[in-house]
Amino acid sequence: MYPTLINLGMFSIHTYGLFIAIGFLAGMLLARREALRVGLNPEKITDLTFYLLIAAIVGSRLFYVFTAPEAFFKNPLEIFKIWNGGLVFFGGFIAALATALIFMKKYSLPIWLTCDLLAPSLALGHFFGRIGCFFAGCCYGKQCDLPWAVSFNHPDSLAPLGVLLHPTQLYSSMSNFMIFSILWFWRRRKTFDGQIFWIYILLYGTLRSLIEQLRGDFRGATVFGVLSVSQTIGLFLAITAIVMLIFSKKSSN
C-alpha cells in the first residue's frame, strides 16, 4: 500500500496520520451536530473531543509500549513515531473514557446523554482510522488464500511483504461503519440515556474479539494461553454492556 502519501525531503504526510485526522474531524463535526439536536453546548462538546483525541493517542500508544517494551529499550524515541503504527484501541479508549468522565463532571454535562452523543462519532472516526492502518500495513492479518486476500509490497509497509494476508484492517473498518450505521439509526429510537453507548460497547467488543482471531501481527501476552489481551478486554466489555443494558432497561421502566 502507501504508508507515505507525500514525501518532500524533510516534509512528509503519512497516510496513517492523515486518516486519523480525517476520522477526528468527521467525528467532531458529527458530535457538534448531535449536541445541537439534543440541547447540549456544541462548544463544550468540541472542547471535549480535543481532550479525547489527546488522551486516546497517549493511552493507545502507552498500551502498545507496555505490551512490547523490549522493542523501545534501545531506541526510546521510537515511542513518539506513531505514524509507524502501534496504537492499541483499548488503551486509547480507557484513557479517553477517564478523561471524558473528568471533563463531564467538571462542566456538569449529563454523563449518559453525552456518552450516547459521542458513540456514533467514535465508531465513524474509527472507521477512517482503520483505513489508515490498511495503508500503513499495521494490524495485518494471518496468511490466507481467500479471493479477497491482500499482499503488501511497499518497502515501508509494516506488514510482511509479498504474502497473501487477511485484510483485517478492512474487516475492522467495515465493522466500525456497520456499528456507526446501527447507532445512527437507533439514536432517535432509544428508550433511555446510555443505551446507544452500551450498544456500541457490546457490538465493538464482540466484533473486535472475532476479528482478533484473524490478526497476524504481534498480539502480546495471552490470557489462559488462548485469548489475546485485546480479546479478553473486548469480551469483558461486551458482557458488561449486556448487564448494563438489562439493568438500565429495568431501571427506566
ChimeraX commands (.cxc) that place a marker at each C-alpha (Angstrom):
marker #1 position 0.00,0.00,0.00 radius 0.5
marker #1 position 1.13,3.61,0.51 radius 0.5
marker #1 position 2.41,4.35,4.06 radius 0.5
marker #1 position 3.60,7.82,2.97 radius 0.5
marker #1 position 1.26,9.89,0.85 radius 0.5
marker #1 position 3.64,12.80,0.17 radius 0.5
marker #1 position 7.39,12.87,0.74 radius 0.5
marker #1 position 9.22,16.13,0.09 radius 0.5
marker #1 position 12.51,15.58,1.87 radius 0.5
marker #1 position 12.08,16.90,5.40 radius 0.5
marker #1 position 8.31,17.18,4.95 radius 0.5
marker #1 position 6.14,14.08,4.76 radius 0.5
marker #1 position 2.44,13.34,5.05 radius 0.5
marker #1 position 1.91,9.84,6.42 radius 0.5
marker #1 position -1.29,8.19,5.21 radius 0.5
marker #1 position -1.94,6.70,8.65 radius 0.5
marker #1 position -1.87,10.12,10.32 radius 0.5
marker #1 position -3.94,11.68,7.57 radius 0.5
marker #1 position -6.78,9.21,8.06 radius 0.5
marker #1 position -6.65,9.63,11.82 radius 0.5
marker #1 position -7.06,13.38,11.24 radius 0.5
marker #1 position -9.95,12.79,8.82 radius 0.5
marker #1 position -11.61,10.47,11.33 radius 0.5
marker #1 position -11.22,13.00,14.13 radius 0.5
marker #1 position -12.68,15.85,12.07 radius 0.5
marker #1 position -15.60,13.70,10.89 radius 0.5
marker #1 position -16.33,12.57,14.44 radius 0.5
marker #1 position -16.04,16.07,15.87 radius 0.5
marker #1 position -18.38,17.62,13.31 radius 0.5
marker #1 position -20.88,14.83,13.84 radius 0.5
marker #1 position -20.71,15.30,17.62 radius 0.5
marker #1 position -21.33,19.04,17.26 radius 0.5
marker #1 position -24.37,18.34,15.11 radius 0.5
marker #1 position -25.74,15.87,17.65 radius 0.5
marker #1 position -25.07,18.30,20.50 radius 0.5
marker #1 position -27.33,20.86,18.85 radius 0.5
marker #1 position -30.01,18.21,18.34 radius 0.5
marker #1 position -30.10,17.05,21.96 radius 0.5
marker #1 position -29.67,20.51,23.51 radius 0.5
marker #1 position -26.04,20.38,24.70 radius 0.5
marker #1 position -23.46,23.12,24.24 radius 0.5
marker #1 position -21.63,22.30,20.96 radius 0.5
marker #1 position -18.57,24.32,22.03 radius 0.5
marker #1 position -18.16,22.20,25.15 radius 0.5
marker #1 position -18.52,19.06,23.06 radius 0.5
marker #1 position -15.86,20.35,20.65 radius 0.5
marker #1 position -13.51,21.02,23.56 radius 0.5
marker #1 position -14.21,17.54,24.89 radius 0.5
marker #1 position -13.36,15.90,21.55 radius 0.5
marker #1 position -9.94,17.58,21.50 radius 0.5
marker #1 position -9.17,16.32,25.00 radius 0.5
marker #1 position -10.37,12.87,23.96 radius 0.5
marker #1 position -8.09,12.88,20.91 radius 0.5
marker #1 position -5.02,13.65,23.00 radius 0.5
marker #1 position -5.95,11.10,25.68 radius 0.5
marker #1 position -6.71,8.43,23.08 radius 0.5
marker #1 position -3.37,8.85,21.28 radius 0.5
marker #1 position -1.36,8.85,24.51 radius 0.5
marker #1 position -3.30,5.95,26.03 radius 0.5
marker #1 position -3.24,3.79,22.91 radius 0.5
marker #1 position 0.49,4.33,22.43 radius 0.5
marker #1 position 1.36,3.61,26.07 radius 0.5
marker #1 position -0.74,0.43,25.96 radius 0.5
marker #1 position 1.22,-0.73,22.91 radius 0.5
marker #1 position 4.57,0.14,24.52 radius 0.5
marker #1 position 3.66,-1.84,27.64 radius 0.5
marker #1 position 2.82,-4.92,25.55 radius 0.5
marker #1 position 6.25,-4.90,23.88 radius 0.5
marker #1 position 8.62,-2.74,25.99 radius 0.5
marker #1 position 11.75,-4.50,24.74 radius 0.5
marker #1 position 11.21,-3.00,21.29 radius 0.5
marker #1 position 11.67,0.51,22.72 radius 0.5
marker #1 position 14.51,-0.02,25.21 radius 0.5
marker #1 position 17.29,0.55,22.67 radius 0.5
marker #1 position 15.61,3.49,20.95 radius 0.5
marker #1 position 13.09,5.28,23.22 radius 0.5
marker #1 position 12.45,7.95,20.57 radius 0.5
marker #1 position 10.53,5.30,18.60 radius 0.5
marker #1 position 7.75,5.71,21.15 radius 0.5
marker #1 position 6.82,9.02,19.54 radius 0.5
marker #1 position 6.72,7.72,15.95 radius 0.5
marker #1 position 3.04,6.83,15.92 radius 0.5
marker #1 position 2.94,7.04,12.11 radius 0.5
marker #1 position 4.75,3.70,12.16 radius 0.5
marker #1 position 1.70,2.08,13.74 radius 0.5
marker #1 position 1.39,0.80,17.27 radius 0.5
marker #1 position -1.79,2.36,18.65 radius 0.5
marker #1 position -3.92,-0.06,20.65 radius 0.5
marker #1 position -7.58,0.97,20.62 radius 0.5
marker #1 position -8.49,-0.29,24.06 radius 0.5
marker #1 position -5.63,1.64,25.66 radius 0.5
marker #1 position -6.89,4.79,23.98 radius 0.5
marker #1 position -10.49,4.00,24.88 radius 0.5
marker #1 position -9.70,3.60,28.59 radius 0.5
marker #1 position -7.68,6.83,28.69 radius 0.5
marker #1 position -10.34,8.73,26.73 radius 0.5
marker #1 position -13.14,7.39,28.94 radius 0.5
marker #1 position -11.36,8.55,32.10 radius 0.5
marker #1 position -10.73,11.95,30.52 radius 0.5
marker #1 position -14.36,12.23,29.42 radius 0.5
marker #1 position -15.67,11.46,32.92 radius 0.5
marker #1 position -13.44,14.14,34.46 radius 0.5
marker #1 position -14.46,16.70,31.81 radius 0.5
marker #1 position -18.18,15.92,32.08 radius 0.5
marker #1 position -18.10,16.20,35.86 radius 0.5
marker #1 position -16.20,19.50,35.73 radius 0.5
marker #1 position -18.62,21.10,33.24 radius 0.5
marker #1 position -21.78,19.41,34.54 radius 0.5
marker #1 position -22.52,17.56,31.30 radius 0.5
marker #1 position -25.04,14.70,31.65 radius 0.5
marker #1 position -22.85,11.60,31.53 radius 0.5
marker #1 position -25.04,9.06,29.74 radius 0.5
marker #1 position -26.56,11.54,27.31 radius 0.5
marker #1 position -23.08,12.76,26.39 radius 0.5
marker #1 position -21.80,9.20,26.01 radius 0.5
marker #1 position -24.71,8.43,23.68 radius 0.5
marker #1 position -23.88,11.54,21.67 radius 0.5
marker #1 position -20.21,10.56,21.29 radius 0.5
marker #1 position -20.65,6.85,20.49 radius 0.5
marker #1 position -21.55,7.22,16.78 radius 0.5
marker #1 position -18.72,9.72,16.33 radius 0.5
marker #1 position -16.27,7.27,17.86 radius 0.5
marker #1 position -17.37,4.49,15.52 radius 0.5
marker #1 position -17.17,6.80,12.50 radius 0.5
marker #1 position -13.72,8.07,13.42 radius 0.5
marker #1 position -12.52,4.53,13.99 radius 0.5
marker #1 position -13.79,3.58,10.52 radius 0.5
marker #1 position -11.43,6.11,8.95 radius 0.5
marker #1 position -8.58,5.24,11.31 radius 0.5
marker #1 position -8.60,1.59,10.26 radius 0.5
marker #1 position -8.32,2.64,6.62 radius 0.5
marker #1 position -5.14,4.41,7.67 radius 0.5
marker #1 position -3.96,1.13,9.24 radius 0.5
marker #1 position -4.51,-0.59,5.90 radius 0.5
marker #1 position -2.34,1.92,4.03 radius 0.5
marker #1 position 0.39,1.68,6.66 radius 0.5
marker #1 position 0.27,-2.11,6.81 radius 0.5
marker #1 position -0.11,-2.29,10.58 radius 0.5
marker #1 position -2.70,-4.50,12.30 radius 0.5
marker #1 position -2.30,-7.01,9.45 radius 0.5
marker #1 position -3.92,-10.43,9.29 radius 0.5
marker #1 position -2.80,-14.02,9.14 radius 0.5
marker #1 position -1.87,-15.71,5.89 radius 0.5
marker #1 position -4.79,-16.95,3.82 radius 0.5
marker #1 position -5.67,-17.89,0.24 radius 0.5
marker #1 position -9.13,-16.34,0.11 radius 0.5
marker #1 position -10.18,-14.44,-3.05 radius 0.5
marker #1 position -10.05,-11.12,-1.18 radius 0.5
marker #1 position -6.62,-11.71,0.41 radius 0.5
marker #1 position -4.22,-8.78,0.07 radius 0.5
marker #1 position -0.47,-8.57,-0.45 radius 0.5
marker #1 position 1.70,-5.68,0.75 radius 0.5
marker #1 position 4.64,-4.76,-1.46 radius 0.5
marker #1 position 5.70,-1.26,-0.43 radius 0.5
marker #1 position 9.14,-1.43,1.28 radius 0.5
marker #1 position 7.95,0.84,4.14 radius 0.5
marker #1 position 4.89,-1.28,4.86 radius 0.5
marker #1 position 4.64,-2.68,8.39 radius 0.5
marker #1 position 3.10,-5.93,7.09 radius 0.5
marker #1 position 5.11,-8.89,5.74 radius 0.5
marker #1 position 5.86,-8.25,2.07 radius 0.5
marker #1 position 4.65,-10.40,-0.80 radius 0.5
marker #1 position 2.44,-12.63,1.35 radius 0.5
marker #1 position -1.33,-13.09,0.95 radius 0.5
marker #1 position -2.99,-11.97,4.17 radius 0.5
marker #1 position -6.43,-11.42,5.66 radius 0.5
marker #1 position -7.25,-7.69,5.22 radius 0.5
marker #1 position -8.09,-7.40,8.92 radius 0.5
marker #1 position -7.75,-3.62,8.76 radius 0.5
marker #1 position -10.63,-3.52,6.28 radius 0.5
marker #1 position -12.62,-6.03,8.32 radius 0.5
marker #1 position -12.26,-3.66,11.28 radius 0.5
marker #1 position -13.05,-0.60,9.19 radius 0.5
marker #1 position -16.22,-2.11,7.76 radius 0.5
marker #1 position -17.32,-3.43,11.17 radius 0.5
marker #1 position -16.96,0.07,12.61 radius 0.5
marker #1 position -19.00,1.53,9.76 radius 0.5
marker #1 position -21.68,-1.09,10.41 radius 0.5
marker #1 position -21.68,-0.17,14.10 radius 0.5
marker #1 position -21.92,3.52,13.20 radius 0.5
marker #1 position -24.91,2.84,10.91 radius 0.5
marker #1 position -26.74,0.90,13.64 radius 0.5
marker #1 position -26.08,3.58,16.26 radius 0.5
marker #1 position -27.06,6.37,13.89 radius 0.5
marker #1 position -30.35,4.62,13.09 radius 0.5
marker #1 position -31.09,3.78,16.73 radius 0.5
marker #1 position -30.16,7.12,18.31 radius 0.5
marker #1 position -33.65,8.61,17.76 radius 0.5
marker #1 position -35.31,5.41,18.94 radius 0.5
marker #1 position -33.52,4.85,22.23 radius 0.5
marker #1 position -35.61,4.39,25.34 radius 0.5
marker #1 position -33.09,5.54,27.97 radius 0.5
marker #1 position -29.85,7.52,28.17 radius 0.5
marker #1 position -26.80,5.31,27.92 radius 0.5
marker #1 position -28.46,2.83,25.58 radius 0.5
marker #1 position -26.54,3.94,22.47 radius 0.5
marker #1 position -23.23,3.89,24.34 radius 0.5
marker #1 position -23.74,0.38,25.69 radius 0.5
marker #1 position -24.92,-0.92,22.32 radius 0.5
marker #1 position -21.68,0.46,20.90 radius 0.5
marker #1 position -19.63,-1.30,23.59 radius 0.5
marker #1 position -21.50,-4.57,23.01 radius 0.5
marker #1 position -21.08,-4.51,19.23 radius 0.5
marker #1 position -17.49,-3.34,19.20 radius 0.5
marker #1 position -16.32,-5.71,21.94 radius 0.5
marker #1 position -17.92,-8.69,20.18 radius 0.5
marker #1 position -16.74,-7.86,16.65 radius 0.5
marker #1 position -13.23,-6.93,17.80 radius 0.5
marker #1 position -12.90,-10.27,19.58 radius 0.5
marker #1 position -13.93,-12.12,16.42 radius 0.5
marker #1 position -11.59,-10.17,14.12 radius 0.5
marker #1 position -8.77,-10.61,16.63 radius 0.5
marker #1 position -8.73,-14.32,15.76 radius 0.5
marker #1 position -7.53,-13.40,12.26 radius 0.5
marker #1 position -4.79,-10.94,13.27 radius 0.5
marker #1 position -1.26,-11.94,12.32 radius 0.5
marker #1 position 0.74,-9.14,13.95 radius 0.5
marker #1 position 2.25,-9.37,17.43 radius 0.5
marker #1 position -0.58,-9.59,19.96 radius 0.5
marker #1 position 1.39,-9.52,23.21 radius 0.5
marker #1 position 0.74,-11.85,26.13 radius 0.5
marker #1 position -2.21,-14.24,26.13 radius 0.5
marker #1 position -4.77,-14.91,28.83 radius 0.5
marker #1 position -5.01,-18.60,29.73 radius 0.5
marker #1 position -2.83,-19.22,26.68 radius 0.5
marker #1 position -5.84,-18.69,24.41 radius 0.5
marker #1 position -7.10,-15.13,24.31 radius 0.5
marker #1 position -5.08,-12.03,23.49 radius 0.5
marker #1 position -5.31,-9.08,25.86 radius 0.5
marker #1 position -7.50,-7.20,23.37 radius 0.5
marker #1 position -9.81,-10.19,23.00 radius 0.5
marker #1 position -10.13,-10.51,26.76 radius 0.5
marker #1 position -10.92,-6.81,27.17 radius 0.5
marker #1 position -13.39,-6.95,24.26 radius 0.5
marker #1 position -15.29,-9.91,25.69 radius 0.5
marker #1 position -15.30,-8.38,29.18 radius 0.5
marker #1 position -16.72,-5.12,27.82 radius 0.5
marker #1 position -19.33,-6.96,25.75 radius 0.5
marker #1 position -20.54,-8.88,28.82 radius 0.5
marker #1 position -20.54,-5.68,30.88 radius 0.5
marker #1 position -22.60,-3.97,28.17 radius 0.5
marker #1 position -25.21,-6.73,28.23 radius 0.5
marker #1 position -25.52,-6.44,32.01 radius 0.5
marker #1 position -25.77,-2.64,31.84 radius 0.5
marker #1 position -28.37,-2.70,29.07 radius 0.5
marker #1 position -30.56,-5.10,31.08 radius 0.5
marker #1 position -30.07,-3.17,34.33 radius 0.5
marker #1 position -30.66,0.24,32.72 radius 0.5
marker #1 position -33.73,-1.01,30.88 radius 0.5
marker #1 position -35.29,-2.23,34.10 radius 0.5
marker #1 position -34.37,0.99,35.92 radius 0.5
marker #1 position -36.00,3.13,33.23 radius 0.5
marker #1 position -39.33,1.28,33.44 radius 0.5
marker link #1:1,2 radius 0.2
marker link #1:2,3 radius 0.2
marker link #1:3,4 radius 0.2
marker link #1:4,5 radius 0.2
marker link #1:5,6 radius 0.2
marker link #1:6,7 radius 0.2
marker link #1:7,8 radius 0.2
marker link #1:8,9 radius 0.2
marker link #1:9,10 radius 0.2
marker link #1:10,11 radius 0.2
marker link #1:11,12 radius 0.2
marker link #1:12,13 radius 0.2
marker link #1:13,14 radius 0.2
marker link #1:14,15 radius 0.2
marker link #1:15,16 radius 0.2
marker link #1:16,17 radius 0.2
marker link #1:17,18 radius 0.2
marker link #1:18,19 radius 0.2
marker link #1:19,20 radius 0.2
marker link #1:20,21 radius 0.2
marker link #1:21,22 radius 0.2
marker link #1:22,23 radius 0.2
marker link #1:23,24 radius 0.2
marker link #1:24,25 radius 0.2
marker link #1:25,26 radius 0.2
marker link #1:26,27 radius 0.2
marker link #1:27,28 radius 0.2
marker link #1:28,29 radius 0.2
marker link #1:29,30 radius 0.2
marker link #1:30,31 radius 0.2
marker link #1:31,32 radius 0.2
marker link #1:32,33 radius 0.2
marker link #1:33,34 radius 0.2
marker link #1:34,35 radius 0.2
marker link #1:35,36 radius 0.2
marker link #1:36,37 radius 0.2
marker link #1:37,38 radius 0.2
marker link #1:38,39 radius 0.2
marker link #1:39,40 radius 0.2
marker link #1:40,41 radius 0.2
marker link #1:41,42 radius 0.2
marker link #1:42,43 radius 0.2
marker link #1:43,44 radius 0.2
marker link #1:44,45 radius 0.2
marker link #1:45,46 radius 0.2
marker link #1:46,47 radius 0.2
marker link #1:47,48 radius 0.2
marker link #1:48,49 radius 0.2
marker link #1:49,50 radius 0.2
marker link #1:50,51 radius 0.2
marker link #1:51,52 radius 0.2
marker link #1:52,53 radius 0.2
marker link #1:53,54 radius 0.2
marker link #1:54,55 radius 0.2
marker link #1:55,56 radius 0.2
marker link #1:56,57 radius 0.2
marker link #1:57,58 radius 0.2
marker link #1:58,59 radius 0.2
marker link #1:59,60 radius 0.2
marker link #1:60,61 radius 0.2
marker link #1:61,62 radius 0.2
marker link #1:62,63 radius 0.2
marker link #1:63,64 radius 0.2
marker link #1:64,65 radius 0.2
marker link #1:65,66 radius 0.2
marker link #1:66,67 radius 0.2
marker link #1:67,68 radius 0.2
marker link #1:68,69 radius 0.2
marker link #1:69,70 radius 0.2
marker link #1:70,71 radius 0.2
marker link #1:71,72 radius 0.2
marker link #1:72,73 radius 0.2
marker link #1:73,74 radius 0.2
marker link #1:74,75 radius 0.2
marker link #1:75,76 radius 0.2
marker link #1:76,77 radius 0.2
marker link #1:77,78 radius 0.2
marker link #1:78,79 radius 0.2
marker link #1:79,80 radius 0.2
marker link #1:80,81 radius 0.2
marker link #1:81,82 radius 0.2
marker link #1:82,83 radius 0.2
marker link #1:83,84 radius 0.2
marker link #1:84,85 radius 0.2
marker link #1:85,86 radius 0.2
marker link #1:86,87 radius 0.2
marker link #1:87,88 radius 0.2
marker link #1:88,89 radius 0.2
marker link #1:89,90 radius 0.2
marker link #1:90,91 radius 0.2
marker link #1:91,92 radius 0.2
marker link #1:92,93 radius 0.2
marker link #1:93,94 radius 0.2
marker link #1:94,95 radius 0.2
marker link #1:95,96 radius 0.2
marker link #1:96,97 radius 0.2
marker link #1:97,98 radius 0.2
marker link #1:98,99 radius 0.2
marker link #1:99,100 radius 0.2
marker link #1:100,101 radius 0.2
marker link #1:101,102 radius 0.2
marker link #1:102,103 radius 0.2
marker link #1:103,104 radius 0.2
marker link #1:104,105 radius 0.2
marker link #1:105,106 radius 0.2
marker link #1:106,107 radius 0.2
marker link #1:107,108 radius 0.2
marker link #1:108,109 radius 0.2
marker link #1:109,110 radius 0.2
marker link #1:110,111 radius 0.2
marker link #1:111,112 radius 0.2
marker link #1:112,113 radius 0.2
marker link #1:113,114 radius 0.2
marker link #1:114,115 radius 0.2
marker link #1:115,116 radius 0.2
marker link #1:116,117 radius 0.2
marker link #1:117,118 radius 0.2
marker link #1:118,119 radius 0.2
marker link #1:119,120 radius 0.2
marker link #1:120,121 radius 0.2
marker link #1:121,122 radius 0.2
marker link #1:122,123 radius 0.2
marker link #1:123,124 radius 0.2
marker link #1:124,125 radius 0.2
marker link #1:125,126 radius 0.2
marker link #1:126,127 radius 0.2
marker link #1:127,128 radius 0.2
marker link #1:128,129 radius 0.2
marker link #1:129,130 radius 0.2
marker link #1:130,131 radius 0.2
marker link #1:131,132 radius 0.2
marker link #1:132,133 radius 0.2
marker link #1:133,134 radius 0.2
marker link #1:134,135 radius 0.2
marker link #1:135,136 radius 0.2
marker link #1:136,137 radius 0.2
marker link #1:137,138 radius 0.2
marker link #1:138,139 radius 0.2
marker link #1:139,140 radius 0.2
marker link #1:140,141 radius 0.2
marker link #1:141,142 radius 0.2
marker link #1:142,143 radius 0.2
marker link #1:143,144 radius 0.2
marker link #1:144,145 radius 0.2
marker link #1:145,146 radius 0.2
marker link #1:146,147 radius 0.2
marker link #1:147,148 radius 0.2
marker link #1:148,149 radius 0.2
marker link #1:149,150 radius 0.2
marker link #1:150,151 radius 0.2
marker link #1:151,152 radius 0.2
marker link #1:152,153 radius 0.2
marker link #1:153,154 radius 0.2
marker link #1:154,155 radius 0.2
marker link #1:155,156 radius 0.2
marker link #1:156,157 radius 0.2
marker link #1:157,158 radius 0.2
marker link #1:158,159 radius 0.2
marker link #1:159,160 radius 0.2
marker link #1:160,161 radius 0.2
marker link #1:161,162 radius 0.2
marker link #1:162,163 radius 0.2
marker link #1:163,164 radius 0.2
marker link #1:164,165 radius 0.2
marker link #1:165,166 radius 0.2
marker link #1:166,167 radius 0.2
marker link #1:167,168 radius 0.2
marker link #1:168,169 radius 0.2
marker link #1:169,170 radius 0.2
marker link #1:170,171 radius 0.2
marker link #1:171,172 radius 0.2
marker link #1:172,173 radius 0.2
marker link #1:173,174 radius 0.2
marker link #1:174,175 radius 0.2
marker link #1:175,176 radius 0.2
marker link #1:176,177 radius 0.2
marker link #1:177,178 radius 0.2
marker link #1:178,179 radius 0.2
marker link #1:179,180 radius 0.2
marker link #1:180,181 radius 0.2
marker link #1:181,182 radius 0.2
marker link #1:182,183 radius 0.2
marker link #1:183,184 radius 0.2
marker link #1:184,185 radius 0.2
marker link #1:185,186 radius 0.2
marker link #1:186,187 radius 0.2
marker link #1:187,188 radius 0.2
marker link #1:188,189 radius 0.2
marker link #1:189,190 radius 0.2
marker link #1:190,191 radius 0.2
marker link #1:191,192 radius 0.2
marker link #1:192,193 radius 0.2
marker link #1:193,194 radius 0.2
marker link #1:194,195 radius 0.2
marker link #1:195,196 radius 0.2
marker link #1:196,197 radius 0.2
marker link #1:197,198 radius 0.2
marker link #1:198,199 radius 0.2
marker link #1:199,200 radius 0.2
marker link #1:200,201 radius 0.2
marker link #1:201,202 radius 0.2
marker link #1:202,203 radius 0.2
marker link #1:203,204 radius 0.2
marker link #1:204,205 radius 0.2
marker link #1:205,206 radius 0.2
marker link #1:206,207 radius 0.2
marker link #1:207,208 radius 0.2
marker link #1:208,209 radius 0.2
marker link #1:209,210 radius 0.2
marker link #1:210,211 radius 0.2
marker link #1:211,212 radius 0.2
marker link #1:212,213 radius 0.2
marker link #1:213,214 radius 0.2
marker link #1:214,215 radius 0.2
marker link #1:215,216 radius 0.2
marker link #1:216,217 radius 0.2
marker link #1:217,218 radius 0.2
marker link #1:218,219 radius 0.2
marker link #1:219,220 radius 0.2
marker link #1:220,221 radius 0.2
marker link #1:221,222 radius 0.2
marker link #1:222,223 radius 0.2
marker link #1:223,224 radius 0.2
marker link #1:224,225 radius 0.2
marker link #1:225,226 radius 0.2
marker link #1:226,227 radius 0.2
marker link #1:227,228 radius 0.2
marker link #1:228,229 radius 0.2
marker link #1:229,230 radius 0.2
marker link #1:230,231 radius 0.2
marker link #1:231,232 radius 0.2
marker link #1:232,233 radius 0.2
marker link #1:233,234 radius 0.2
marker link #1:234,235 radius 0.2
marker link #1:235,236 radius 0.2
marker link #1:236,237 radius 0.2
marker link #1:237,238 radius 0.2
marker link #1:238,239 radius 0.2
marker link #1:239,240 radius 0.2
marker link #1:240,241 radius 0.2
marker link #1:241,242 radius 0.2
marker link #1:242,243 radius 0.2
marker link #1:243,244 radius 0.2
marker link #1:244,245 radius 0.2
marker link #1:245,246 radius 0.2
marker link #1:246,247 radius 0.2
marker link #1:247,248 radius 0.2
marker link #1:248,249 radius 0.2
marker link #1:249,250 radius 0.2
marker link #1:250,251 radius 0.2
marker link #1:251,252 radius 0.2
marker link #1:252,253 radius 0.2
view
